[in-house]
Amino acid sequence: MRPRARLCSVIAGTAALALAAAACGGGDGGSGGGDGVVRASWGDPQHPLEPANTNEVQGGKVLDMIFRGLKRYDPESGEAEDAMAESIETDDQRHFTVTIEDGWTFQDGTPVTAESYVDAWNYGAHVDNAQVASYFFQFIEGYDEVHPTEEGQRPTADTLSGLEVKDDRTFEVTLSEPFSLWPETLGYAAYAPLPRAFFDDHEGWLAKPVGNGPYKIDSYRQSQGMTLSRYADYAGPDRPRNNGVELRVYTDNNTAYTDLQAGNLDVIDDVPAGQLANAENDLGDRYINQPAGIIQTLSFPLYDRGWRGEEGRKLRQGLSMAIDREQITSRIFHDTRTPAGDFTSPVLGDNGGFDRGLCGDVCSYDPDRAKDLIDEAGGLPGGSVTITSNVDTGSHRQWMDAVCNSVNNALDQRDACTVNPVPTFADFRNRVAGHEMNGMFRTGWQMDYPLIQNFLQPLYYTDASSNDSGYSSGEFDDLIDRANAQGDEGEAIDTFKDAERVLVHDMPAVPLWYQNGTAGFSERVSDVRLNPFSVPVFTDIKVG
């Protein structure tokens, strides 16, 4: 689900104040790291916590705790398993009959029904609701009528024609074209059900979101943290083994690491780059380093004229070849990153579309060729280039400095590349969404679901929800459409890889490295692990 660090505006004003005021109504676990409560590092989400309005990691982390949808991704394999779905049946890969399990309730006591899903999906898809993940409903028939793509065009329908409630536990979905892998996408948070309260009192719901998952929100203080407690009537099998979770906001993950070592924090899921060399010695078997569905990239502002055309393409390819990925991952990240050679992730495996050699020379360090290409392009726009990212999480300042040093060395120009740090992730994402970039900017991606399609379509399809660069290619879009419609999974993956080759030629973003999930935990907790999305499996953690 997500730009790495995965969010229109943060919960603010009366909504934030109302949720903060609810802090006194804590659940079983209380707050402040009380008995049985897991204390974990966190960052403020960029968007309100609506399922279809969150496309970044910090907000997605919370949604995964307070909601369960039709599918859930296995914490070890990442494979899509039935959660609320009793069955999802189809004869033609286009018409699906969905039956949900009986007995599920929202945290306000109301039942989860087929209508809860259909109403939520209609809301998420409709253009007037401005949901950042509305793009995920584009496969359902009638999307163009509720979400026209032309600027200024009004919707001609209020609901998706491809959704129909049959009874309390059954609804039918008609896609605009066959999509054999569509059921595998349904573990993504945008497809979560919503209670009637979401529609009857939207502001009230935003002040204290209500879901159907294993945890319920007790309080949220922006820039400080969130407390969650167990939902006693949760119907799923993955019931929490702790009393709750306290998410603490950190603007510097080095501070979080220090708090972990001091015993003031239980879990961090992003070990600072400067501590990676020491983490195993510091933490022993309480240090986690494992592959994750995350790729780090740098994108270009293709809405800026200086980066367009054939000269812009050569410039982008040249900058890619000026980056010494091997040296950076070795010296800074200490075996927690692997140089990227395609736009996906090793967690997909060869059969799932991962192909590290697909990018070829364009993703290999070649300073001479890099300099030639940039010279052929007429040089850097304005004579230099910047890299922009937030610096409150992810040790981004260190690797940005290293990338700029590599570019400067390759071009034999001292200030060819400089770093433009932004203090917070929310501020950075708002600048990206506002098309305020004029140089390279960080666009890391954590998969929403383990399919090659998720590493390509949301980021590079024309006008897609996370297409931050403004990239548009008819050839790429056509190949994505063709792959989605193919019934044979192997053929579909081959077509997705053809689309990926278009990206290698056009280079709207530079693949940097595949990222492992790194985490550390205190002696106070046990059974800590990361899922393939590099998120702690909070329900499994024991305290004491």
C-alpha atoms as one frame of an Amber mdcrd trajectory, in Angstrom:
protein
   0.000   0.000   0.000   2.715   2.394  -0.095   5.453   5.054  -0.565   8.028
   3.846   1.817   8.522   5.551   5.245   3.137   4.636   2.521  -0.432   9.000
   2.836  -4.438  14.558   1.304  -3.770  16.029   4.747  -3.120  14.572   8.168
  -5.913  14.213  10.695  -6.123  17.764  11.917  -8.354  20.371  13.512 -11.474
  19.156  15.302 -10.963  15.531  14.286  -7.518  15.329  15.869  -8.674  17.137
  18.989 -11.611  14.793  19.401  -9.450  11.705  19.109  -6.902  13.140  21.526
  -9.717  13.821  23.973 -10.635  10.144  23.812  -7.274   9.240  25.353  -8.859
   8.688  28.767 -11.013   5.853  27.413  -8.214   3.304  26.991  -8.918  -0.405
  26.670  -7.449  -3.500  28.239  -3.832  -2.551  27.831  -4.013   1.066  28.925
  -1.257   3.342  27.654   2.264   4.494  28.374   3.733   1.008  28.033   1.592
  -0.403  30.866   1.285  -4.062  31.734   0.951  -6.212  28.638   1.249  -3.321
  26.166   3.854  -3.349  23.377   5.693  -0.035  22.976   6.723   0.500  19.325
   8.255   3.298  17.235   6.050   5.015  14.659   5.678   8.074  12.418   2.626
  10.292  11.939   0.528   9.248   8.926   0.059  11.770   6.139  -3.643  11.130
   5.541  -6.733  10.498   7.684  -7.042   6.799   8.503  -9.714   5.956   5.929
  -8.911   2.599   4.285  -9.045   3.995   0.742  -7.208   7.176   1.703  -3.939
   5.717   2.953  -1.089   4.686   0.673   1.941   4.893   2.961   3.516   2.667
   5.578   2.782   4.484   8.829  -0.950   4.842   8.198  -1.082   1.395   6.634
   0.464  -0.093   9.758  -2.511   1.126  11.803  -5.119   0.055   9.250  -3.657
  -3.451   9.252  -4.202  -3.545  13.015  -7.767  -2.203  13.157  -9.226  -3.813
  10.003  -9.561  -7.239   8.413 -10.804  -7.592   4.853 -11.730 -10.501   2.639
  -8.128 -11.674   2.431  -5.093 -11.533   4.695  -1.475 -11.996   3.659   0.300
 -14.809   5.457   2.876 -13.281   7.859   5.570 -15.678   6.637   4.910 -16.419
   2.961   2.934 -13.326   1.971   0.389 -15.520   0.185  -3.206 -14.313   0.153
  -5.417 -16.332   2.496  -9.118 -16.023   3.225  -9.861 -13.766   6.206 -13.491
 -12.641   6.169 -14.071 -14.374   2.846 -15.820 -17.711   3.116 -15.530 -18.067
  -0.655 -14.757 -16.059  -3.798 -16.028 -17.907  -6.859 -15.808 -17.228 -10.603
 -16.239 -19.110 -13.853 -14.758 -16.524 -16.202 -12.276 -14.407 -14.135 -14.597
 -11.424 -14.596 -17.748 -12.173 -12.609 -17.096 -12.998  -8.937 -19.481 -14.092
  -6.196 -18.179 -13.180  -2.750 -19.557 -14.805   0.399 -18.389 -13.518   3.767
 -18.180 -15.417   7.038 -20.928 -14.959   9.584 -20.317 -13.582  13.065 -17.947
 -10.654  12.382 -18.686  -7.298  14.016 -17.251  -3.816  13.969 -15.793  -2.379
  17.145 -19.037  -0.427  17.738 -20.916  -3.735  17.944 -22.633  -3.530  14.548
 -22.403  -6.532  12.181 -20.114  -6.653   9.161 -22.294  -7.431   6.142 -21.969
  -7.590   2.376 -23.319  -4.037   2.323 -20.389  -2.964   4.538 -18.053  -3.920
   1.694 -20.129  -2.565  -1.178 -20.727   0.789   0.529 -17.024   1.094   1.397
 -15.880   0.309  -2.138 -18.389   2.720  -3.664 -17.141   5.438  -1.334 -13.516
   4.685  -2.101 -14.075   4.771  -5.848 -16.123   7.989  -6.117 -14.154  11.003
  -7.349 -15.922  13.433  -4.991 -14.453  11.642  -1.977 -10.870  12.261  -3.177
  -9.499   8.982  -1.844  -5.837   8.517  -2.788  -6.286   4.762  -3.287  -9.442
   5.057  -5.421  -7.328   3.716  -8.257  -7.591   0.212  -6.780 -11.288   0.104
  -7.708 -10.646   0.834 -11.380 -10.992  -2.840 -12.271 -14.651  -2.868 -11.196
 -17.229  -2.126 -13.889 -18.562   1.411 -13.737 -15.416   3.010 -12.332 -15.200
   5.500 -15.209 -18.740   6.671 -14.439 -18.039   7.394 -10.758 -14.449   8.522
 -11.276 -13.994  10.277 -14.644 -10.372  10.956 -15.499 -10.774  14.161 -17.509
 -10.315  17.318 -15.468 -13.580  19.091 -14.745 -15.728  16.185 -15.869 -18.493
  15.272 -13.427 -19.404  11.680 -12.492 -22.468  10.249 -14.207 -23.207   7.675
 -11.497 -23.105   7.522  -7.704 -22.188   3.855  -7.363 -20.193   1.216  -9.216
 -22.415  -0.725 -11.593 -20.220  -3.783 -11.030 -21.232  -4.190  -7.382 -24.492
  -5.770  -6.240 -25.559  -6.932  -2.777 -27.422 -10.248  -2.941 -28.027 -10.806
   0.787 -26.395 -10.008   4.115 -23.436 -12.294   3.428 -23.178 -12.271  -0.368
 -22.317  -9.718  -3.026 -21.386  -9.954  -6.679 -18.548  -8.161  -8.402 -18.268
  -7.617 -12.142 -14.917  -6.437 -13.440 -14.595  -4.339 -16.577 -12.371  -7.061
 -18.048 -11.004 -10.408 -16.869  -8.372 -10.141 -14.131  -7.357 -13.593 -12.981
  -5.293 -12.350 -10.034  -7.918  -9.914  -8.721  -8.842 -11.977  -5.619  -5.182
 -11.926  -4.564  -5.324  -8.129  -4.231  -8.136  -8.140  -1.686  -5.922  -8.176
   1.394  -5.020  -4.562   0.650  -6.461  -2.081   3.165  -8.441  -0.107   0.555
 -10.802  -3.089   0.259 -11.689  -3.117   3.971 -15.360  -2.904   5.015 -16.747
   0.197   6.707 -19.425   0.495   9.413 -22.578   2.532   9.004 -21.115   5.121
  11.416 -18.497   6.049   8.804 -21.258   7.410   6.570 -23.702   8.655   9.228
 -21.097  10.652  11.198 -18.007  10.927   9.041 -16.248  13.557  11.148 -16.948
  11.598  14.291 -15.582   8.426  12.722 -12.416  10.211  11.576 -11.964  11.456
  15.134 -11.883   7.836  16.341 -11.783   5.278  13.506 -13.761   2.084  14.060
 -12.793  -1.125  12.273 -13.310  -4.865  12.588  -9.726  -5.947  13.278  -7.862
  -7.372  16.269  -7.098  -3.947  17.778  -9.192  -0.839  18.417  -7.923   2.730
  18.700  -8.106   4.309  22.137  -6.312   7.617  21.507  -4.152   9.510  19.021
  -2.120  12.632  19.710  -0.551  13.982  16.545   3.254  14.152  16.716   3.139
  12.100  19.938   1.562   8.707  19.426  -1.399   6.347  19.368  -2.652   3.740
  21.804  -4.554   0.648  20.750  -6.073  -2.152  22.811  -7.384  -5.623  22.033
 -10.850  -5.844  20.498 -12.513  -8.400  22.731 -15.065  -9.573  20.142 -12.652
  -9.955  17.249 -13.780 -12.909  15.118 -10.513 -13.748  13.354  -8.048 -16.489
  14.312  -5.115 -14.098  14.833  -6.204 -12.738  18.212  -3.595 -10.570  19.973
  -1.319 -12.270  22.473  -0.774  -8.942  24.235  -3.059  -6.340  25.786  -2.409
  -3.651  23.211   0.116  -1.516  21.386   1.422   1.961  22.077   2.802   3.566
  18.906   5.250   6.349  19.749   6.130   9.013  17.175   9.852   9.525  16.587
  11.310  12.117  14.238  14.752  10.507  14.489  15.116   6.742  14.441  18.490
   7.042  16.193  16.569   8.268  19.237  14.242   5.292  18.916  17.231   2.938
  18.813  18.689   4.544  21.930  15.342   4.170  23.720  15.239   0.515  22.696
  18.698  -0.114  24.168  17.679   1.672  27.373  14.572  -0.490  27.738  12.196
   2.434  27.176  10.858   0.996  23.906  10.011  -2.573  22.910  10.047  -2.660
  19.105  11.623  -0.630  16.317  11.125  -1.717  12.723  13.732   0.475  11.047
  17.221   0.162  12.508  19.213   3.343  11.696  21.877   2.944   9.019  24.526
   4.191  11.440  23.688   1.355  13.849  23.514  -1.532  11.375  27.172  -2.440
  11.850  26.623  -2.750  15.606  23.035  -3.990  15.827  23.838  -7.683  15.997
  26.389  -7.116  18.759  24.067  -4.716  20.581  20.941  -6.869  20.382  22.070
 -10.418  19.671  19.100 -12.591  18.719  16.836  -9.588  19.304  18.023  -8.146
  15.966  16.019  -9.064  12.830  17.348  -8.773   9.273  15.234 -10.427   6.572
  14.154  -9.826   2.942  11.068  -7.656   2.486   8.855  -6.513  -0.371  10.493
  -3.097  -0.507  12.425  -1.326  -3.244  14.099   2.051  -2.948  13.958   4.290
  -6.017  14.650   7.859  -7.081  12.068   9.473  -9.342  12.247  12.461 -11.659
   9.721  15.313 -11.998   8.570  14.597 -15.530   6.095  17.473 -15.177   9.203
  19.709 -15.356  10.239  20.481 -18.946  13.943  20.058 -18.175  13.469  16.315
 -17.595  11.384  15.510 -20.679  12.089  14.387 -24.237  14.984  12.356 -25.608
  17.500  14.555 -23.803  15.643  13.959 -20.544  15.703  10.195 -21.117  19.465
  10.207 -21.651  19.880  12.400 -18.593  17.864   9.988 -16.442  19.728   6.945
 -17.691  23.052   8.697 -17.199  22.251   9.532 -13.585  21.287   5.913 -12.974
  24.665   4.764 -14.278  26.456   7.346 -12.105  25.304   5.643  -8.881  27.605
   3.013  -7.387  24.953   0.814  -5.784  27.386  -1.912  -4.758  29.587   0.460
  -2.759  26.685   2.281  -1.097  24.852  -0.868   0.006  28.081  -2.375   1.315
  29.448   0.606   3.212  26.250   2.141   4.574  23.736  -0.676   4.874  25.881
  -3.658   5.951  24.082  -6.431   4.045  20.578  -5.083   4.659  20.216  -3.837
   1.073  20.958  -5.458  -2.314  21.657  -3.426  -5.484  18.523  -3.379  -7.636
  18.460  -4.623 -11.192  14.728  -4.362 -11.846  11.660  -2.541 -10.499  10.264
  -5.349  -8.291  11.529  -7.298  -5.266  13.269 -10.627  -4.619  10.380 -11.705
  -2.375   8.344 -12.326  -5.557  10.778 -15.031  -6.636  11.687 -15.916 -10.204
   8.246 -17.456 -10.817   6.547 -14.291  -9.573   8.323 -11.942 -11.967  11.484
 -10.918 -10.128  14.421 -10.566 -12.549  17.444  -8.772 -11.156  19.178  -8.727
 -14.545  16.287  -7.116 -16.416  17.597  -3.553 -16.097  21.028  -4.539 -17.444
  23.683  -1.865 -17.999  21.329   0.992 -17.182  21.337  -0.073 -13.538  25.088
  -0.743 -13.413  27.759   1.715 -12.313  29.572   3.051 -15.383  30.905   6.571
 -14.763  32.313   7.030 -18.272  29.040   6.106 -19.963  27.108   8.154 -17.406
  29.150  11.245 -18.224  28.732  10.685 -21.982  24.953  10.346 -21.712  24.610
  13.455 -19.557  26.822  15.404 -21.952  24.667  14.210 -24.892  21.632  15.454
 -22.970  23.141  18.921 -22.724  24.241  18.577 -19.118  22.320  18.712 -15.886
  19.341  21.096 -15.779  20.750  24.375 -14.492  24.147  22.744 -14.101  23.320
  20.646 -11.024  20.752  18.296  -9.557  19.255  17.769  -6.087  17.974  14.730
  -4.212  15.009  15.370  -1.896  13.635  13.184   0.880  12.360  13.354   4.410
  15.068  12.692   6.962  13.019  11.788  10.054  12.981   8.048   9.300  14.906
   5.503   7.282  18.455   6.919   7.579  17.806   8.738   4.330  20.348  11.504
   4.852  23.259   9.061   4.865  22.425   7.302   1.624  21.424  10.532  -0.131
  24.842  11.962   0.703  26.438   8.777  -0.640  24.430   8.879  -3.880  25.361
  12.514  -4.458  29.020  11.760  -3.786  28.857   8.965  -6.347  27.280  11.267
  -8.946  29.816  14.004  -8.236  32.711  11.579  -8.604  31.323  10.075 -11.794
  30.840  13.498 -13.384  34.067  14.877 -11.911  32.091  17.877 -10.674  32.154
  18.798  -7.008  28.592  20.125  -6.631  26.831  18.365  -9.494  24.536  16.762
  -6.918  23.397  18.132  -3.568  20.975  16.897  -0.916  17.744  18.744  -0.129
  16.488  17.337   3.210  12.869  17.765   4.341  12.298  17.458   8.115   9.196
  15.210   8.184   7.655  12.531   6.030   4.243  14.223   5.959   5.785  17.485
   4.709   7.819  15.633   2.111   4.819  13.685   0.789   2.732  16.853   0.597
   5.441  18.520  -1.503   5.628  15.486  -3.790   1.841  15.367  -4.169   1.851
  19.093  -4.969   4.371  18.563  -7.823   6.877  20.844  -6.109   9.958  18.777
  -7.021  12.527  20.053  -9.524  15.163  17.355  -9.068  15.388  13.710  -8.055
  13.250  12.638  -5.114  12.857   9.477  -3.074   9.998   7.166  -4.057  10.602
   3.951  -2.189   7.792   1.408  -2.388   6.551  -1.222   0.009   4.295  -3.723
  -1.711   0.585  -3.751  -0.949   0.305  -7.366  -2.051   2.916  -9.801  -3.404
   2.237  -9.475  -7.145   4.486  -8.009  -9.856   1.508  -5.910 -10.919   1.688
  -4.013  -7.616   5.277  -2.899  -8.233   4.373  -1.499 -11.658   0.807  -0.302
 -12.120   0.266   1.906  -9.027   3.563   3.729  -9.651   3.933   4.078 -13.415
   0.521   3.680 -15.070  -0.824   6.990 -16.383  -2.462   8.961 -13.550  -2.086
   6.059 -11.121  -2.475   6.794  -7.407   1.244   6.700  -6.580   2.599   7.910
  -9.935   4.472  10.785  -8.335   6.662  11.605 -11.325   3.820  12.207 -13.780
   5.129   9.459 -16.087   2.844   8.436 -18.957   3.467   5.840 -21.654   0.791
   4.392 -23.907   2.997   1.384 -24.596   3.478   0.676 -20.897  -0.252   1.157
 -20.138  -1.286  -1.185 -22.970   1.040  -3.930 -21.742  -0.283  -3.583 -18.181
  -3.869  -3.811 -19.450  -3.008  -6.888 -21.503  -1.273  -8.604 -18.575  -4.206
  -7.975 -16.241  -6.596  -9.594 -18.716  -4.553 -12.749 -19.296  -5.986 -15.805
 -17.581  -2.725 -17.742 -17.525  -0.534 -16.500 -14.660   2.749 -17.320 -16.396
   1.755 -15.461 -19.557   0.581 -12.503 -17.491   3.923 -12.296 -15.656   5.815
 -12.357 -18.967   3.697  -9.459 -20.211   4.263  -7.506 -16.999   8.004  -7.981
 -17.542   7.619  -6.594 -21.076   6.024  -3.526 -19.497   8.959  -3.329 -17.115
  11.361  -3.253 -20.067   9.579  -0.094 -21.225  10.458   1.430 -17.856  14.110
   0.499 -18.313  14.122   2.345 -21.633  12.260   5.408 -20.323  13.752   5.395
 -16.778  11.070   7.505 -15.018  12.669   6.294 -11.795  16.057   4.865 -10.870
  15.977   1.485  -9.062  18.509   1.780  -6.239  18.311  -1.285  -4.007  16.064
  -3.962  -2.597  15.553  -3.438   1.093  15.571  -5.955   3.894  13.357  -5.470
   6.868  15.409  -4.635   9.953  14.061  -4.537  13.462  15.083  -4.784  17.061
  13.180  -5.623  20.209  13.648  -5.410  23.944  14.098  -8.170  26.510  10.603
  -7.347  27.751   8.921  -8.922  24.693   9.177 -12.161  22.718   7.894 -13.790
  19.511   8.712 -10.662  17.513   8.913 -11.088  13.732   8.399  -9.054  10.574
   5.987  -9.998   7.817   7.062  -9.806   4.134   5.950  -6.171   4.140   8.546
  -5.397   6.854   5.835  -4.667   9.434   5.892  -6.264  12.890   3.281  -8.971
  13.407   1.908  -7.206  16.450  -0.716  -9.833  17.256   2.002 -12.439  17.873
   4.111 -10.399  20.294   4.114 -11.467  23.924   4.949  -9.089  26.768   6.792
 -10.354  29.826
